[in-house]
Amino acid sequence: MTAAGPPAGLRRFREPPPPETPRCEMCAEPLEERHGHVVNVQTRALLCTCRGCSLVMPGSGPGARYRGVPERHLHLPGFRLTAADWEALQIPVRAAFFFHHSVLGRYVAFYPSPAGAAESLLPLDAWDDVLAANPEAPRPLPDVEAYLVDRGPERLACHLVPIDACYELVGLVRLHWKGFHGGPEAWRAIDGFFAEIRARAGEDRRV
């Protein structure tokens, strides 16, 4: 005869609670690992959503509070952006993203930092000049798409990407960055991120 274990009703206090299932932040349906996102235009919050909620949210439209984040990735090899343009923007790091903030009615610029997404508070006249030099380039949908510029070791590259991809880069930097220079783990993560962006852009189309 063996000693009796604790009653089943008490066992729950000895065992860790089961992990919570991630749920859609709009309808509470369970989320798959690969899921969509919706932007709250007013607060700039990025909500994890099921595919259904992502699809029913409009991608644009005046007065819309929520906008679904699309999935297109475009490589823009013809985008005219010189090293002098980049210097004029005074972005202090390798990469930055620019999107049209519909509430403010203008473009804003952010870049990844170890503390999260940092907004460039400098006047963006130089960015307006860049856009004027690229009238044929596809424009990002307000709030939900962005130009992502990578000043890589060999050249400047510009992609049009979903806004959640930009915040994925921010998260990688925040997670892996160490010390003043970042460390090899951070740079492997950043290089891997841009390799993935290039691959996804190649799956769609080039402009």
Secondary structure, 3 states (H helix, E strand, C coil): CCCCCCCHHHHCCCCCCCCCCCECCCCCCECCCCCEEEEECCCCCEEEECHHHHHHCCCCCCCCCEEECCCCCEECCCCCCCHHHHHHHCCCCCEEEEEEECCCCEEEEEEEECCEEEECCCCCHHHHHHHHCCCCCCCCCCCCEEEEEEECCCCEEEEEEEHHHHHHHHHHHHHHCECCCECHHHHHHHHHHHHHHHHHHHHHEEC
